[in-house]
């Protein structure tokens, strides 16, 4: 990806802006079209063409788009593309400082958003290419497989260094939270991608919320009479935080090995919306288990499905809203890993926060 490309929104970004309903039940079919288009014609000895073909195939692999392995993507072509992408990523690592300066000097929000999208898209391309290389290596003989694995190792090393440089600029990258890009990428990913890579796992949303809190605190320093809030969002009423008593009872039952046959639930509503989130607490949860949360539109509408790909935080841990269930009975859900009593607050409350806006969900009910 050239520097010019860093000022041009990705196709995934544009498609979401156009309202395409791409998700786990409706894989992005345009990825298969892109792959087919790249296979037509010649020029496979051109590193840029080989790289484009490799990344296009990797996108189909990652997003579970049903395509066959391209006959033109031989081990030699794949390695040529991987080497070219590795060089691009290494150059991108060296140029992140310049990209950040262009972001700071941008004349419009569109331009600054496009620069951030370009930086993140380069990291996505490294992921796509590595997945493609691994898939190709599975069906190769020993010699070709060894060469593919060596090229993948070099690509992964370059991508790791690039990630480290990106993570040094989370304040800049976190501005992507204000665009549809991150939600779009997460919404298109199958549920098998768990855990998510760091730039999609809630790290950027957490950074954006912290920057918002820092800004709020800096304003408070000049206006000491203003009441401090945990979340920097104006609210008309106090938040009624959910009691974590059902979870504490579950931990106690687990420690005592005394099963209780009653399933508990904790419900929240997102202020200003028709969304309701329900956390199900089993009688005796297993250590390390993932507790289920479901998201519903209380009006019977589609608001829950529009939230697929978004992030929320439960006591600081990220939740990724995914499309689950079946085509006939789709469900929007998330999971919360049960790590131990340390996840619970000293105030015996559970705080659920929207990762995009910072709005805190309000307790709806706690029951069995």
C-alpha positions in Angstrom: 0.0 0.0 0.0 1.5 3.3 -1.0 1.4 6.5 1.0 -1.3 7.7 -1.4 -3.4 4.7 -0.5 -3.3 5.8 3.1 -5.5 8.8 2.2 -8.1 6.6 0.3 -10.8 4.7 2.3 -10.7 1.0 2.1 -13.3 -0.9 0.1 -14.7 -2.4 3.3 -15.1 1.1 4.7 -16.9 2.4 1.6 -19.2 -0.6 1.4 -20.3 -0.2 5.0 -21.0 3.5 4.3 -23.2 2.4 1.4 -25.2 0.2 3.9 -24.3 -3.3 2.7 -25.6 -5.8 5.3 -22.4 -7.9 5.5 -22.1 -10.2 8.4 -21.5 -13.8 9.4 -24.7 -15.0 7.6 -23.9 -12.9 4.5 -20.2 -13.2 3.8 -18.8 -10.3 1.7 -19.2 -11.9 -1.8 -17.3 -9.1 -3.4 -14.1 -10.6 -2.1 -14.7 -13.7 -4.3 -15.3 -11.3 -7.2 -12.0 -9.5 -6.5 -10.1 -12.8 -6.4 -11.6 -13.9 -9.7 -10.8 -10.6 -11.4 -7.2 -10.8 -10.3 -6.8 -14.3 -11.8 -7.6 -13.0 -15.3 -4.7 -12.0 -17.5 -1.0 -12.2 -17.0 1.6 -10.3 -15.0 2.1 -12.9 -12.2 5.8 -12.2 -12.3 5.0 -8.7 -11.1 5.4 -8.6 -7.3 2.5 -6.2 -6.9 0.2 -8.5 -8.8 1.3 -11.5 -6.8 0.9 -9.6 -3.6 -2.7 -8.5 -4.6 -3.6 -12.1 -5.5 -2.2 -13.5 -2.2 -4.1 -10.9 -0.1 -7.3 -11.4 -2.1 -7.2 -15.1 -1.5 -6.4 -14.6 2.2 -9.4 -12.4 2.6 -11.6 -15.2 1.4 -9.9 -17.6 3.8 -10.3 -15.3 6.8 -13.9 -14.4 6.1 -15.0 -17.9 5.1 -15.9 -16.9 1.6 -16.3 -20.2 -0.4 -13.7 -20.2 -3.1 -11.3 -22.8 -4.4 -7.5 -22.4 -4.3 -6.5 -20.3 -7.3 -4.5 -22.4 -9.8 -2.4 -19.3 -10.6 -1.4 -18.9 -7.0 1.5 -21.3 -7.1 4.1 -21.5 -4.3 6.5 -19.3 -6.3 3.8 -16.7 -7.0 2.7 -16.7 -3.3 6.2 -16.3 -2.1 6.8 -13.5 -4.5 3.8 -11.7 -3.2 4.7 -12.4 0.4 8.2 -11.0 0.0 6.8 -7.9 -1.6 4.2 -7.4 1.2 7.0 -7.9 3.8 9.0 -5.2 2.2 6.0 -2.9 2.1 5.2 -3.5 5.8 8.9 -2.9 6.7 8.7 0.4 4.8 5.4 1.2 6.6 7.0 0.6 10.0 9.7 3.1 9.1 7.1 5.6 7.8 4.6 5.5 10.6 6.0 8.7 12.1 5.5 10.5 8.8 2.0 9.1 8.5 1.1 10.4 11.9 2.4 13.8 10.9 0.2 13.8 7.8 -2.7 12.8 10.1 -2.0 15.8 12.4 -1.7 18.1 9.4 -4.8 16.8 7.6 -7.2 19.4 6.3 -10.4 17.4 6.8 -11.8 14.7 8.9 -12.2 12.5 5.8 -8.5 12.8 5.1 -7.4 12.0 8.7 -9.9 9.0 8.9 -8.5 7.7 5.6 -4.9 7.8 6.9 -5.8 5.8 9.9 -7.8 3.4 7.8 -4.8 2.9 5.6 -2.5 2.1 8.5 -4.9 -0.5 9.9 -5.7 -2.0 6.5 -2.0 -2.7 6.0 -2.0 -4.7 9.2 -5.1 -6.5 8.0 -3.4 -7.3 4.8 -0.5 -8.9 6.6 -3.0 -11.1 8.5 -4.8 -12.0 5.3 -1.6 -12.9 3.5 -0.3 -15.1 6.4 -3.6 -17.0 6.5 -3.3 -17.6 2.7 0.2 -18.8 3.0 -0.7 -21.2 5.8 -3.6 -22.6 3.7 -1.4 -23.0 0.7 1.3 -24.8 2.7 -1.2 -27.4 3.9 -1.4 -28.9 0.4 2.2 -28.7 -0.7 5.0 -31.1 -0.7 7.8 -30.8 1.8 10.2 -28.6 -0.2 7.5 -26.1 -1.3 5.9 -26.2 2.2 9.2 -25.3 3.8 9.7 -22.3 1.4 6.2 -21.1 2.1 6.7 -21.4 5.9 10.0 -19.5 5.7 8.3 -16.7 3.8 5.4 -16.7 6.3 7.9 -16.4 9.2 9.5 -13.4 7.7 6.1 -11.8 7.0 5.0 -12.5 10.6 8.1 -10.9 12.0 7.6 -7.7 9.9 3.9 -7.6 10.9 4.9 -7.9 14.6 7.3 -5.0 14.3 4.7 -3.0 12.5 2.1 -3.8 15.2 4.5 -2.5 17.9 4.9 0.8 16.1 1.2 1.0 15.7 0.6 0.4 19.4 2.9 3.4 20.1 0.2 5.6 18.4 -3.0 4.3 19.9 -4.2 7.9 20.4 -4.2 8.3 16.6 -5.5 4.9 15.7 -8.3 5.1 18.3 -10.0 7.8 16.1 -11.1 4.8 13.9 -13.7 4.1 16.6 -15.7 7.1 15.2 -15.9 5.4 11.7 -17.7 2.2 10.6 -14.4 0.5 9.8 -13.8 -1.6 12.9 -17.4 -2.6 13.3 -17.5 -3.6 9.7 -14.4 -5.8 10.0 -15.6 -7.5 13.1 -19.1 -8.0 11.7 -17.7 -9.9 8.7 -15.5 -12.2 10.8 -16.7 -15.7 11.5 -17.0 -16.6 15.2 -14.1 -19.0 15.0 -11.8 -15.9 15.1 -11.6 -15.8 18.9 -9.7 -14.1 20.3 -9.6 -11.3 17.9 -6.4 -9.6 16.8 -5.4 -6.7 19.0 -6.7 -3.9 16.7 -10.1 -5.5 16.7 -10.3 -6.8 20.3 -11.5 -3.5 22.0 -8.0 -2.0 22.5 -8.8 0.9 20.3 -12.2 1.5 21.9 -10.6 1.4 25.3 -8.0 3.9 24.2 -10.7 6.2 22.8 -12.7 6.1 26.0 -9.6 6.8 28.1 -8.7 9.8 25.9 -12.2 11.1 26.3 -11.9 10.7 30.1 -8.5 12.5 30.1 -10.1 15.4 28.1 -13.0 15.5 30.6 -10.6 15.6 33.5 -8.6 18.4 31.8 -11.8 20.4 31.5 -12.7 19.7 35.1 -9.4 21.2 36.2 -10.5 24.5 34.9 -14.1 24.1 36.1 -13.7 22.6 39.6 -17.4 22.9 40.4 -18.4 20.5 37.7 -19.3 17.1 39.2 -16.9 14.3 38.1 -18.4 11.4 36.2 -17.0 7.9 35.7 -18.0 8.0 32.0 -17.6 11.4 30.2 -21.1 11.4 28.9 -23.8 13.9 30.0 -26.7 12.0 31.6 -30.1 13.2 32.8 -30.2 10.7 35.6 -28.0 8.6 37.8 -26.9 5.2 36.5 -28.3 2.3 38.5 -25.5 -0.2 38.3 -26.2 -3.9 38.2 -25.5 -5.9 41.4 -22.9 -8.6 40.9 -24.5 -10.7 43.7 -25.6 -13.5 41.3 -22.0 -13.9 40.2 -20.7 -13.8 43.8 -23.1 -16.5 44.7 -22.0 -18.5 41.7 -18.3 -18.2 42.8 -19.2 -19.2 46.3 -21.1 -22.3 45.0 -18.2 -23.2 42.8 -15.8 -22.9 45.8 -18.1 -25.0 48.0 -18.9 -27.5 45.3 -22.6 -27.1 46.2 -24.7 -27.0 43.0 -27.6 -24.7 42.9 -30.1 -25.6 40.1 -31.3 -22.0 39.5 -30.0 -20.0 36.6 -29.6 -16.3 37.3 -29.7 -13.4 34.9 -28.7 -9.8 34.9 -30.3 -7.4 32.4 -29.3 -3.9 31.3 -30.8 -1.4 28.8 -28.8 1.1 26.8 -30.1 4.6 27.5 -31.8 6.2 24.5 -32.2 2.9 22.6 -34.4 -0.2 22.6 -31.4 -2.5 23.3 -31.4 -4.9 26.2 -28.5 -7.0 27.2 -28.9 -10.2 29.3 -26.0 -11.9 31.1 -26.8 -15.5 32.1 -25.2 -16.9 35.2 -25.2 -20.7 35.6 -25.7 -22.2 39.0 -22.1 -23.4 39.3 -20.0 -22.0 36.6 -16.8 -23.7 35.7 -13.5 -21.9 36.2 -12.5 -20.4 32.9 -16.0 -20.7 31.4 -17.4 -18.2 29.1 -20.7 -16.7 30.3 -23.3 -15.9 27.6 -24.8 -12.5 27.0 -27.6 -11.9 24.5 -28.6 -8.7 22.9 -32.3 -8.0 22.0 -34.3 -5.2 20.6 -37.2 -4.8 23.0 -39.4 -3.4 20.3 -39.0 -6.4 18.0 -36.9 -4.4 15.6 -33.5 -4.9 14.1 -31.4 -2.6 16.4 -29.6 -5.6 17.9 -28.5 -6.8 14.4 -27.1 -3.3 13.6 -25.0 -3.7 16.8 -23.1 -6.8 15.4 -19.4 -5.9 15.3 -19.6 -3.4 18.1 -17.7 -3.6 21.4 -19.0 -3.1 24.9 -17.0 -3.4 28.2 -18.2 -5.4 31.2 -16.1 -4.4 34.2 -13.4 -3.4 31.8 -13.3 -6.6 29.8 -14.3 -6.3 26.1 -17.4 -8.0 24.7 -17.8 -8.5 21.0 -21.3 -8.6 19.7 -21.6 -11.4 17.1 -24.3 -12.9 15.0 -25.0 -16.4 16.3 -27.7 -19.0 16.2 -29.0 -20.0 12.8 -30.3 -18.3 9.7 -33.8 -19.3 10.8 -33.3 -18.1 14.3 -30.4 -15.6 14.5 -29.2 -14.4 17.8 -26.9 -11.5 18.7 -24.6 -12.6 21.5 -21.3 -12.1 23.2 -19.2 -14.1 25.8 -17.5 -13.0 29.0 -14.7 -15.2 30.3 -15.1 -16.1 33.9 -11.6 -15.6 35.4 -12.2 -15.4 39.1 -13.6 -13.1 41.9 -11.1 -10.5 40.9 -13.3 -9.5 38.0 -15.9 -8.3 40.4 -15.7 -4.8 41.9 -15.3 -3.8 45.5 -18.6 -2.0 45.3 -20.3 -5.3 44.2 -21.5 -3.9 40.9 -21.2 -4.8 37.3 -20.5 -1.9 34.9 -21.5 -2.4 31.3 -20.3 0.4 29.0 -20.8 1.0 25.3 -17.4 0.9 23.6 -18.2 3.5 20.9 -20.0 6.2 22.9 -18.9 5.6 26.5 -22.5 5.5 27.6 -23.1 3.2 30.6 -25.9 0.7 30.4 -28.6 0.9 33.1 -29.7 -2.0 35.3 -33.0 -3.4 34.1 -33.4 -6.4 36.4 -31.6 -9.0 38.4 -33.3 -12.3 38.9 -33.4 -16.1 38.7 
